[in-house]
Amino acid sequence: MSKNLAQLEIGQSAIINSFTDKHMALKLLEMGCTPGEVVQLDRIAPMGDPIAIRVSGYLLSLRKAEASTILVSLLAANI
């Protein structure tokens, strides 16, 4: 099932497929969000933005607008 990263629920893991914004993609690639990388939604701020994801062995905080540009596929354990 294909979603964007901002649509995940806490604890869900997914694999990064691609990006919808080329400018944002460069920034995200530099932070370790590469296609094929497993990401997990770790936390959501009380007001819903930003979110924290686990990627490449560390926690990364992203705005939901940034996360929505990352297309992912849910791992089978989360479907």
HTML snippet that shows the backbone in 3Dmol.js (N, CA, C, O; Angstrom):
<script src="https://3Dmol.org/build/3Dmol-min.js"></script>
<div id="view" style="width:600px;height:400px;position:relative"></div>
<script>
const pdb = `
ATOM      1  N   MET A   1       0.841  -1.180   0.000  1.00  0.00           N
ATOM      2  CA  MET A   1       0.000   0.000   0.000  1.00  0.00           C
ATOM      3  C   MET A   1       0.885   1.241   0.000  1.00  0.00           C
ATOM      4  O   MET A   1       1.786   1.355   0.832  1.00  0.00           O
ATOM      5  N   SER A   2       0.647   2.154  -0.904  1.00  0.00           N
ATOM      6  CA  SER A   2       1.463   3.351  -1.038  1.00  0.00           C
ATOM      7  C   SER A   2       0.814   4.528  -0.310  1.00  0.00           C
ATOM      8  O   SER A   2      -0.385   4.772  -0.450  1.00  0.00           O
ATOM      9  N   LYS A   3       1.614   5.247   0.464  1.00  0.00           N
ATOM     10  CA  LYS A   3       1.174   6.422   1.211  1.00  0.00           C
ATOM     11  C   LYS A   3       2.297   7.433   1.184  1.00  0.00           C
ATOM     12  O   LYS A   3       3.377   7.169   0.656  1.00  0.00           O
ATOM     13  N   ASN A   4       2.032   8.601   1.760  1.00  0.00           N
ATOM     14  CA  ASN A   4       3.143   9.502   2.020  1.00  0.00           C
ATOM     15  C   ASN A   4       3.483   9.396   3.499  1.00  0.00           C
ATOM     16  O   ASN A   4       2.664   8.948   4.300  1.00  0.00           O
ATOM     17  N   LEU A   5       4.684   9.807   3.854  1.00  0.00           N
ATOM     18  CA  LEU A   5       5.193   9.610   5.208  1.00  0.00           C
ATOM     19  C   LEU A   5       4.328  10.287   6.266  1.00  0.00           C
ATOM     20  O   LEU A   5       4.236   9.787   7.388  1.00  0.00           O
ATOM     21  N   ALA A   6       3.705  11.388   5.946  1.00  0.00           N
ATOM     22  CA  ALA A   6       2.867  12.116   6.900  1.00  0.00           C
ATOM     23  C   ALA A   6       1.596  11.345   7.261  1.00  0.00           C
ATOM     24  O   ALA A   6       0.943  11.678   8.250  1.00  0.00           O
ATOM     25  N   GLN A   7       1.235  10.332   6.488  1.00  0.00           N
ATOM     26  CA  GLN A   7       0.019   9.566   6.732  1.00  0.00           C
ATOM     27  C   GLN A   7       0.223   8.362   7.654  1.00  0.00           C
ATOM     28  O   GLN A   7      -0.744   7.693   8.016  1.00  0.00           O
ATOM     29  N   LEU A   8       1.469   8.081   8.035  1.00  0.00           N
ATOM     30  CA  LEU A   8       1.717   6.938   8.913  1.00  0.00           C
ATOM     31  C   LEU A   8       1.197   7.207  10.314  1.00  0.00           C
ATOM     32  O   LEU A   8       1.028   8.356  10.721  1.00  0.00           O
ATOM     33  N   GLU A   9       0.945   6.131  11.041  1.00  0.00           N
ATOM     34  CA  GLU A   9       0.552   6.223  12.444  1.00  0.00           C
ATOM     35  C   GLU A   9       1.764   5.874  13.292  1.00  0.00           C
ATOM     36  O   GLU A   9       2.683   5.202  12.824  1.00  0.00           O
ATOM     37  N   ILE A  10       1.767   6.330  14.538  1.00  0.00           N
ATOM     38  CA  ILE A  10       2.899   6.078  15.430  1.00  0.00           C
ATOM     39  C   ILE A  10       3.188   4.582  15.488  1.00  0.00           C
ATOM     40  O   ILE A  10       2.287   3.768  15.690  1.00  0.00           O
ATOM     41  N   GLY A  11       4.456   4.235  15.307  1.00  0.00           N
ATOM     42  CA  GLY A  11       4.901   2.845  15.346  1.00  0.00           C
ATOM     43  C   GLY A  11       4.933   2.156  13.997  1.00  0.00           C
ATOM     44  O   GLY A  11       5.558   1.104  13.864  1.00  0.00           O
ATOM     45  N   GLN A  12       4.281   2.716  12.996  1.00  0.00           N
ATOM     46  CA  GLN A  12       4.284   2.098  11.673  1.00  0.00           C
ATOM     47  C   GLN A  12       5.624   2.303  10.986  1.00  0.00           C
ATOM     48  O   GLN A  12       6.251   3.355  11.106  1.00  0.00           O
ATOM     49  N   SER A  13       6.048   1.271  10.260  1.00  0.00           N
ATOM     50  CA  SER A  13       7.285   1.326   9.492  1.00  0.00           C
ATOM     51  C   SER A  13       6.962   1.217   8.006  1.00  0.00           C
ATOM     52  O   SER A  13       5.969   0.608   7.609  1.00  0.00           O
ATOM     53  N   ALA A  14       7.823   1.822   7.203  1.00  0.00           N
ATOM     54  CA  ALA A  14       7.621   1.810   5.757  1.00  0.00           C
ATOM     55  C   ALA A  14       8.973   1.937   5.066  1.00  0.00           C
ATOM     56  O   ALA A  14       9.986   2.245   5.695  1.00  0.00           O
ATOM     57  N   ILE A  15       8.964   1.696   3.776  1.00  0.00           N
ATOM     58  CA  ILE A  15      10.158   1.840   2.948  1.00  0.00           C
ATOM     59  C   ILE A  15       9.963   3.043   2.037  1.00  0.00           C
ATOM     60  O   ILE A  15       8.915   3.197   1.410  1.00  0.00           O
ATOM     61  N   ILE A  16      10.974   3.888   1.970  1.00  0.00           N
ATOM     62  CA  ILE A  16      10.902   5.073   1.111  1.00  0.00           C
ATOM     63  C   ILE A  16      10.972   4.640  -0.349  1.00  0.00           C
ATOM     64  O   ILE A  16      11.873   3.902  -0.748  1.00  0.00           O
ATOM     65  N   ASN A  17      10.009   5.111  -1.140  1.00  0.00           N
ATOM     66  CA  ASN A  17       9.975   4.804  -2.574  1.00  0.00           C
ATOM     67  C   ASN A  17      10.531   5.941  -3.417  1.00  0.00           C
ATOM     68  O   ASN A  17      11.443   5.740  -4.219  1.00  0.00           O
ATOM     69  N   SER A  18       9.979   7.135  -3.231  1.00  0.00           N
ATOM     70  CA  SER A  18      10.356   8.275  -4.065  1.00  0.00           C
ATOM     71  C   SER A  18       9.920   9.567  -3.393  1.00  0.00           C
ATOM     72  O   SER A  18       9.411   9.564  -2.272  1.00  0.00           O
ATOM     73  N   PHE A  19      10.131  10.681  -4.107  1.00  0.00           N
ATOM     74  CA  PHE A  19       9.789  12.004  -3.599  1.00  0.00           C
ATOM     75  C   PHE A  19       8.924  12.729  -4.622  1.00  0.00           C
ATOM     76  O   PHE A  19       9.035  12.476  -5.822  1.00  0.00           O
ATOM     77  N   THR A  20       8.066  13.627  -4.153  1.00  0.00           N
ATOM     78  CA  THR A  20       7.208  14.380  -5.060  1.00  0.00           C
ATOM     79  C   THR A  20       7.744  15.780  -5.346  1.00  0.00           C
ATOM     80  O   THR A  20       7.284  16.442  -6.276  1.00  0.00           O
ATOM     81  N   ASP A  21       8.710  16.233  -4.555  1.00  0.00           N
ATOM     82  CA  ASP A  21       9.276  17.578  -4.702  1.00  0.00           C
ATOM     83  C   ASP A  21      10.789  17.448  -4.868  1.00  0.00           C
ATOM     84  O   ASP A  21      11.483  17.047  -3.934  1.00  0.00           O
ATOM     85  N   LYS A  22      11.303  17.784  -6.052  1.00  0.00           N
ATOM     86  CA  LYS A  22      12.736  17.606  -6.335  1.00  0.00           C
ATOM     87  C   LYS A  22      13.620  18.476  -5.449  1.00  0.00           C
ATOM     88  O   LYS A  22      14.690  18.035  -5.029  1.00  0.00           O
ATOM     89  N   HIS A  23      13.193  19.699  -5.158  1.00  0.00           N
ATOM     90  CA  HIS A  23      13.980  20.584  -4.295  1.00  0.00           C
ATOM     91  C   HIS A  23      14.067  20.014  -2.884  1.00  0.00           C
ATOM     92  O   HIS A  23      15.144  19.976  -2.289  1.00  0.00           O
ATOM     93  N   MET A  24      12.939  19.574  -2.354  1.00  0.00           N
ATOM     94  CA  MET A  24      12.896  18.994  -1.014  1.00  0.00           C
ATOM     95  C   MET A  24      13.633  17.653  -0.993  1.00  0.00           C
ATOM     96  O   MET A  24      14.234  17.295   0.020  1.00  0.00           O
ATOM     97  N   ALA A  25      13.591  16.919  -2.087  1.00  0.00           N
ATOM     98  CA  ALA A  25      14.255  15.613  -2.150  1.00  0.00           C
ATOM     99  C   ALA A  25      15.744  15.726  -1.867  1.00  0.00           C
ATOM    100  O   ALA A  25      16.301  14.879  -1.169  1.00  0.00           O
ATOM    101  N   LEU A  26      16.396  16.751  -2.390  1.00  0.00           N
ATOM    102  CA  LEU A  26      17.828  16.932  -2.152  1.00  0.00           C
ATOM    103  C   LEU A  26      18.107  17.109  -0.668  1.00  0.00           C
ATOM    104  O   LEU A  26      19.032  16.499  -0.131  1.00  0.00           O
ATOM    105  N   LYS A  27      17.325  17.928  -0.015  1.00  0.00           N
ATOM    106  CA  LYS A  27      17.474  18.159   1.427  1.00  0.00           C
ATOM    107  C   LYS A  27      17.260  16.853   2.205  1.00  0.00           C
ATOM    108  O   LYS A  27      18.023  16.535   3.117  1.00  0.00           O
ATOM    109  N   LEU A  28      16.225  16.111   1.838  1.00  0.00           N
ATOM    110  CA  LEU A  28      15.911  14.862   2.527  1.00  0.00           C
ATOM    111  C   LEU A  28      16.967  13.789   2.289  1.00  0.00           C
ATOM    112  O   LEU A  28      17.297  13.030   3.200  1.00  0.00           O
ATOM    113  N   LEU A  29      17.495  13.720   1.080  1.00  0.00           N
ATOM    114  CA  LEU A  29      18.563  12.770   0.773  1.00  0.00           C
ATOM    115  C   LEU A  29      19.789  13.043   1.638  1.00  0.00           C
ATOM    116  O   LEU A  29      20.427  12.109   2.123  1.00  0.00           O
ATOM    117  N   GLU A  30      20.117  14.308   1.831  1.00  0.00           N
ATOM    118  CA  GLU A  30      21.260  14.680   2.666  1.00  0.00           C
ATOM    119  C   GLU A  30      21.056  14.288   4.127  1.00  0.00           C
ATOM    120  O   GLU A  30      22.027  14.110   4.863  1.00  0.00           O
ATOM    121  N   MET A  31      19.800  14.154   4.549  1.00  0.00           N
ATOM    122  CA  MET A  31      19.499  13.777   5.931  1.00  0.00           C
ATOM    123  C   MET A  31      19.318  12.269   6.107  1.00  0.00           C
ATOM    124  O   MET A  31      18.950  11.815   7.191  1.00  0.00           O
ATOM    125  N   GLY A  32      19.572  11.493   5.059  1.00  0.00           N
ATOM    126  CA  GLY A  32      19.506  10.041   5.176  1.00  0.00           C
ATOM    127  C   GLY A  32      18.222   9.403   4.692  1.00  0.00           C
ATOM    128  O   GLY A  32      18.066   8.186   4.785  1.00  0.00           O
ATOM    129  N   CYS A  33      17.307  10.193   4.179  1.00  0.00           N
ATOM    130  CA  CYS A  33      16.044   9.654   3.655  1.00  0.00           C
ATOM    131  C   CYS A  33      16.256   9.254   2.198  1.00  0.00           C
ATOM    132  O   CYS A  33      15.928  10.014   1.286  1.00  0.00           O
ATOM    133  N   THR A  34      16.794   8.082   1.985  1.00  0.00           N
ATOM    134  CA  THR A  34      17.096   7.618   0.637  1.00  0.00           C
ATOM    135  C   THR A  34      16.114   6.530   0.221  1.00  0.00           C
ATOM    136  O   THR A  34      15.632   5.785   1.073  1.00  0.00           O
ATOM    137  N   PRO A  35      15.808   6.421  -1.065  1.00  0.00           N
ATOM    138  CA  PRO A  35      14.924   5.352  -1.526  1.00  0.00           C
ATOM    139  C   PRO A  35      15.470   3.989  -1.087  1.00  0.00           C
ATOM    140  O   PRO A  35      16.664   3.712  -1.205  1.00  0.00           O
ATOM    141  N   GLY A  36      14.564   3.150  -0.579  1.00  0.00           N
ATOM    142  CA  GLY A  36      14.939   1.831  -0.088  1.00  0.00           C
ATOM    143  C   GLY A  36      15.185   1.799   1.409  1.00  0.00           C
ATOM    144  O   GLY A  36      15.254   0.721   1.999  1.00  0.00           O
ATOM    145  N   GLU A  37      15.320   2.961   2.034  1.00  0.00           N
ATOM    146  CA  GLU A  37      15.580   3.049   3.479  1.00  0.00           C
ATOM    147  C   GLU A  37      14.279   2.807   4.255  1.00  0.00           C
ATOM    148  O   GLU A  37      13.213   3.285   3.866  1.00  0.00           O
ATOM    149  N   VAL A  38      14.385   2.064   5.348  1.00  0.00           N
ATOM    150  CA  VAL A  38      13.228   1.823   6.219  1.00  0.00           C
ATOM    151  C   VAL A  38      13.098   2.998   7.174  1.00  0.00           C
ATOM    152  O   VAL A  38      14.083   3.429   7.773  1.00  0.00           O
ATOM    153  N   VAL A  39      11.884   3.516   7.319  1.00  0.00           N
ATOM    154  CA  VAL A  39      11.596   4.600   8.257  1.00  0.00           C
ATOM    155  C   VAL A  39      10.459   4.169   9.172  1.00  0.00           C
ATOM    156  O   VAL A  39       9.612   3.359   8.795  1.00  0.00           O
ATOM    157  N   GLN A  40      10.454   4.724  10.380  1.00  0.00           N
ATOM    158  CA  GLN A  40       9.383   4.425  11.330  1.00  0.00           C
ATOM    159  C   GLN A  40       8.928   5.734  11.961  1.00  0.00           C
ATOM    160  O   GLN A  40       9.753   6.550  12.372  1.00  0.00           O
ATOM    161  N   LEU A  41       7.622   5.934  12.039  1.00  0.00           N
ATOM    162  CA  LEU A  41       7.087   7.114  12.714  1.00  0.00           C
ATOM    163  C   LEU A  41       7.202   6.881  14.210  1.00  0.00           C
ATOM    164  O   LEU A  41       6.614   5.942  14.746  1.00  0.00           O
ATOM    165  N   ASP A  42       7.961   7.737  14.883  1.00  0.00           N
ATOM    166  CA  ASP A  42       8.244   7.566  16.301  1.00  0.00           C
ATOM    167  C   ASP A  42       7.346   8.433  17.177  1.00  0.00           C
ATOM    168  O   ASP A  42       6.808   7.960  18.178  1.00  0.00           O
ATOM    169  N   ARG A  43       7.184   9.699  16.803  1.00  0.00           N
ATOM    170  CA  ARG A  43       6.417  10.634  17.627  1.00  0.00           C
ATOM    171  C   ARG A  43       5.712  11.667  16.769  1.00  0.00           C
ATOM    172  O   ARG A  43       6.115  11.963  15.644  1.00  0.00           O
ATOM    173  N   ILE A  44       4.632  12.210  17.348  1.00  0.00           N
ATOM    174  CA  ILE A  44       3.925  13.334  16.733  1.00  0.00           C
ATOM    175  C   ILE A  44       3.783  14.399  17.818  1.00  0.00           C
ATOM    176  O   ILE A  44       3.363  14.093  18.933  1.00  0.00           O
ATOM    177  N   ALA A  45       4.124  15.629  17.506  1.00  0.00           N
ATOM    178  CA  ALA A  45       4.013  16.723  18.472  1.00  0.00           C
ATOM    179  C   ALA A  45       2.561  16.885  18.906  1.00  0.00           C
ATOM    180  O   ALA A  45       1.652  16.529  18.155  1.00  0.00           O
ATOM    181  N   PRO A  46       2.327  17.412  20.101  1.00  0.00           N
ATOM    182  CA  PRO A  46       0.958  17.554  20.614  1.00  0.00           C
ATOM    183  C   PRO A  46      -0.009  18.270  19.675  1.00  0.00           C
ATOM    184  O   PRO A  46      -1.192  17.929  19.642  1.00  0.00           O
ATOM    185  N   MET A  47       0.462  19.248  18.916  1.00  0.00           N
ATOM    186  CA  MET A  47      -0.420  19.958  17.991  1.00  0.00           C
ATOM    187  C   MET A  47      -0.412  19.319  16.597  1.00  0.00           C
ATOM    188  O   MET A  47      -1.010  19.858  15.666  1.00  0.00           O
ATOM    189  N   GLY A  48       0.267  18.164  16.451  1.00  0.00           N
ATOM    190  CA  GLY A  48       0.254  17.432  15.195  1.00  0.00           C
ATOM    191  C   GLY A  48       1.410  17.725  14.250  1.00  0.00           C
ATOM    192  O   GLY A  48       1.559  17.051  13.231  1.00  0.00           O
ATOM    193  N   ASP A  49       2.222  18.709  14.568  1.00  0.00           N
ATOM    194  CA  ASP A  49       3.326  19.092  13.691  1.00  0.00           C
ATOM    195  C   ASP A  49       4.427  19.704  14.535  1.00  0.00           C
ATOM    196  O   ASP A  49       4.131  20.619  15.303  1.00  0.00           O
ATOM    197  N   PRO A  50       5.660  19.274  14.451  1.00  0.00           N
ATOM    198  CA  PRO A  50       6.266  18.333  13.515  1.00  0.00           C
ATOM    199  C   PRO A  50       6.099  16.883  13.963  1.00  0.00           C
ATOM    200  O   PRO A  50       5.460  16.589  14.974  1.00  0.00           O
ATOM    201  N   ILE A  51       6.696  15.986  13.175  1.00  0.00           N
ATOM    202  CA  ILE A  51       6.733  14.570  13.509  1.00  0.00           C
ATOM    203  C   ILE A  51       8.193  14.148  13.633  1.00  0.00           C
ATOM    204  O   ILE A  51       9.085  14.805  13.097  1.00  0.00           O
ATOM    205  N   ALA A  52       8.429  13.043  14.347  1.00  0.00           N
ATOM    206  CA  ALA A  52       9.791  12.507  14.470  1.00  0.00           C
ATOM    207  C   ALA A  52       9.788  11.104  13.874  1.00  0.00           C
ATOM    208  O   ALA A  52       8.936  10.278  14.201  1.00  0.00           O
ATOM    209  N   ILE A  53      10.755  10.850  12.995  1.00  0.00           N
ATOM    210  CA  ILE A  53      10.883   9.534  12.373  1.00  0.00           C
ATOM    211  C   ILE A  53      12.242   8.943  12.707  1.00  0.00           C
ATOM    212  O   ILE A  53      13.211   9.667  12.936  1.00  0.00           O
ATOM    213  N   ARG A  54      12.300   7.627  12.731  1.00  0.00           N
ATOM    214  CA  ARG A  54      13.576   6.922  12.872  1.00  0.00           C
ATOM    215  C   ARG A  54      14.026   6.548  11.466  1.00  0.00           C
ATOM    216  O   ARG A  54      13.305   5.888  10.718  1.00  0.00           O
ATOM    217  N   VAL A  55      15.234   6.983  11.125  1.00  0.00           N
ATOM    218  CA  VAL A  55      15.797   6.686   9.812  1.00  0.00           C
ATOM    219  C   VAL A  55      17.321   6.640   9.952  1.00  0.00           C
ATOM    220  O   VAL A  55      17.910   7.487  10.625  1.00  0.00           O
ATOM    221  N   SER A  56      17.940   5.681   9.334  1.00  0.00           N
ATOM    222  CA  SER A  56      19.402   5.547   9.341  1.00  0.00           C
ATOM    223  C   SER A  56      19.991   5.556  10.748  1.00  0.00           C
ATOM    224  O   SER A  56      21.097   6.056  10.952  1.00  0.00           O
ATOM    225  N   GLY A  57      19.263   5.007  11.718  1.00  0.00           N
ATOM    226  CA  GLY A  57      19.784   4.881  13.071  1.00  0.00           C
ATOM    227  C   GLY A  57      19.652   6.116  13.952  1.00  0.00           C
ATOM    228  O   GLY A  57      20.245   6.154  15.030  1.00  0.00           O
ATOM    229  N   TYR A  58      18.900   7.123  13.533  1.00  0.00           N
ATOM    230  CA  TYR A  58      18.710   8.297  14.382  1.00  0.00           C
ATOM    231  C   TYR A  58      17.295   8.841  14.236  1.00  0.00           C
ATOM    232  O   TYR A  58      16.560   8.448  13.330  1.00  0.00           O
ATOM    233  N   LEU A  59      16.913   9.763  15.146  1.00  0.00           N
ATOM    234  CA  LEU A  59      15.613  10.422  15.077  1.00  0.00           C
ATOM    235  C   LEU A  59      15.739  11.694  14.259  1.00  0.00           C
ATOM    236  O   LEU A  59      16.665  12.480  14.457  1.00  0.00           O
ATOM    237  N   LEU A  60      14.815  11.892  13.349  1.00  0.00           N
ATOM    238  CA  LEU A  60      14.797  13.069  12.490  1.00  0.00           C
ATOM    239  C   LEU A  60      13.438  13.738  12.630  1.00  0.00           C
ATOM    240  O   LEU A  60      12.402  13.089  12.487  1.00  0.00           O
ATOM    241  N   SER A  61      13.445  15.026  12.908  1.00  0.00           N
ATOM    242  CA  SER A  61      12.210  15.788  13.021  1.00  0.00           C
ATOM    243  C   SER A  61      11.906  16.457  11.687  1.00  0.00           C
ATOM    244  O   SER A  61      12.768  17.106  11.094  1.00  0.00           O
ATOM    245  N   LEU A  62      10.668  16.289  11.222  1.00  0.00           N
ATOM    246  CA  LEU A  62      10.228  16.871   9.948  1.00  0.00           C
ATOM    247  C   LEU A  62       8.881  17.553  10.120  1.00  0.00           C
ATOM    248  O   LEU A  62       8.046  17.111  10.909  1.00  0.00           O
ATOM    249  N   ARG A  63       8.682  18.616   9.389  1.00  0.00           N
ATOM    250  CA  ARG A  63       7.340  19.195   9.309  1.00  0.00           C
ATOM    251  C   ARG A  63       6.474  18.243   8.492  1.00  0.00           C
ATOM    252  O   ARG A  63       6.979  17.509   7.643  1.00  0.00           O
ATOM    253  N   LYS A  64       5.176  18.258   8.752  1.00  0.00           N
ATOM    254  CA  LYS A  64       4.282  17.380   7.992  1.00  0.00           C
ATOM    255  C   LYS A  64       4.320  17.705   6.505  1.00  0.00           C
ATOM    256  O   LYS A  64       4.197  16.805   5.674  1.00  0.00           O
ATOM    257  N   ALA A  65       4.488  18.976   6.158  1.00  0.00           N
ATOM    258  CA  ALA A  65       4.569  19.366   4.743  1.00  0.00           C
ATOM    259  C   ALA A  65       5.780  18.715   4.082  1.00  0.00           C
ATOM    260  O   ALA A  65       5.709  18.301   2.925  1.00  0.00           O
ATOM    261  N   GLU A  66       6.893  18.625   4.814  1.00  0.00           N
ATOM    262  CA  GLU A  66       8.086  17.965   4.283  1.00  0.00           C
ATOM    263  C   GLU A  66       7.851  16.461   4.166  1.00  0.00           C
ATOM    264  O   GLU A  66       8.187  15.848   3.153  1.00  0.00           O
ATOM    265  N   ALA A  67       7.271  15.875   5.211  1.00  0.00           N
ATOM    266  CA  ALA A  67       7.026  14.434   5.229  1.00  0.00           C
ATOM    267  C   ALA A  67       6.046  14.010   4.130  1.00  0.00           C
ATOM    268  O   ALA A  67       6.126  12.893   3.618  1.00  0.00           O
ATOM    269  N   SER A  68       5.139  14.893   3.777  1.00  0.00           N
ATOM    270  CA  SER A  68       4.146  14.540   2.754  1.00  0.00           C
ATOM    271  C   SER A  68       4.759  14.433   1.360  1.00  0.00           C
ATOM    272  O   SER A  68       4.112  13.926   0.443  1.00  0.00           O
ATOM    273  N   THR A  69       5.994  14.900   1.184  1.00  0.00           N
ATOM    274  CA  THR A  69       6.658  14.785  -0.121  1.00  0.00           C
ATOM    275  C   THR A  69       7.405  13.461  -0.275  1.00  0.00           C
ATOM    276  O   THR A  69       7.984  13.196  -1.328  1.00  0.00           O
ATOM    277  N   ILE A  70       7.396  12.628   0.771  1.00  0.00           N
ATOM    278  CA  ILE A  70       8.088  11.337   0.749  1.00  0.00           C
ATOM    279  C   ILE A  70       7.055  10.235   0.549  1.00  0.00           C
ATOM    280  O   ILE A  70       6.208  10.019   1.415  1.00  0.00           O
ATOM    281  N   LEU A  71       7.114   9.541  -0.576  1.00  0.00           N
ATOM    282  CA  LEU A  71       6.200   8.435  -0.857  1.00  0.00           C
ATOM    283  C   LEU A  71       6.800   7.151  -0.317  1.00  0.00           C
ATOM    284  O   LEU A  71       7.967   6.844  -0.556  1.00  0.00           O
ATOM    285  N   VAL A  72       5.976   6.399   0.424  1.00  0.00           N
ATOM    286  CA  VAL A  72       6.460   5.171   1.076  1.00  0.00           C
ATOM    287  C   VAL A  72       5.513   4.018   0.814  1.00  0.00           C
ATOM    288  O   VAL A  72       4.365   4.210   0.414  1.00  0.00           O
ATOM    289  N   SER A  73       6.021   2.808   1.051  1.00  0.00           N
ATOM    290  CA  SER A  73       5.209   1.584   1.024  1.00  0.00           C
ATOM    291  C   SER A  73       5.274   0.977   2.417  1.00  0.00           C
ATOM    292  O   SER A  73       6.357   0.778   2.968  1.00  0.00           O
ATOM    293  N   LEU A  74       4.112   0.687   2.979  1.00  0.00           N
ATOM    294  CA  LEU A  74       4.074   0.081   4.304  1.00  0.00           C
ATOM    295  C   LEU A  74       4.723  -1.284   4.289  1.00  0.00           C
ATOM    296  O   LEU A  74       4.606  -2.027   3.314  1.00  0.00           O
ATOM    297  N   LEU A  75       5.410  -1.615   5.371  1.00  0.00           N
ATOM    298  CA  LEU A  75       5.948  -2.951   5.518  1.00  0.00           C
ATOM    299  C   LEU A  75       4.799  -3.909   5.803  1.00  0.00           C
ATOM    300  O   LEU A  75       3.795  -3.505   6.390  1.00  0.00           O
ATOM    301  N   ALA A  76       4.924  -5.154   5.403  1.00  0.00           N
ATOM    302  CA  ALA A  76       3.851  -6.150   5.521  1.00  0.00           C
ATOM    303  C   ALA A  76       3.332  -6.269   6.950  1.00  0.00           C
ATOM    304  O   ALA A  76       2.143  -6.524   7.141  1.00  0.00           O
ATOM    305  N   ALA A  77       4.180  -6.093   7.954  1.00  0.00           N
ATOM    306  CA  ALA A  77       3.758  -6.227   9.355  1.00  0.00           C
ATOM    307  C   ALA A  77       2.786  -5.137   9.762  1.00  0.00           C
ATOM    308  O   ALA A  77       2.098  -5.285  10.772  1.00  0.00           O
ATOM    309  N   ASN A  78       2.703  -4.036   9.004  1.00  0.00           N
ATOM    310  CA  ASN A  78       1.845  -2.895   9.366  1.00  0.00           C
ATOM    311  C   ASN A  78       0.517  -2.871   8.616  1.00  0.00           C
ATOM    312  O   ASN A  78      -0.335  -2.031   8.905  1.00  0.00           O
ATOM    313  N   ILE A  79       0.329  -3.758   7.678  1.00  0.00           N
ATOM    314  CA  ILE A  79      -0.882  -3.695   6.842  1.00  0.00           C
ATOM    315  C   ILE A  79      -2.026  -4.401   7.537  1.00  0.00           C
ATOM    316  O   ILE A  79      -3.132  -4.461   7.000  1.00  0.00           O
TER     317      ILE A  79
END
`;
const viewer = $3Dmol.createViewer("view");
viewer.addModel(pdb, "pdb");
viewer.setStyle({}, {cartoon: {color: "spectrum"}});
viewer.zoomTo();
viewer.render();
</script>
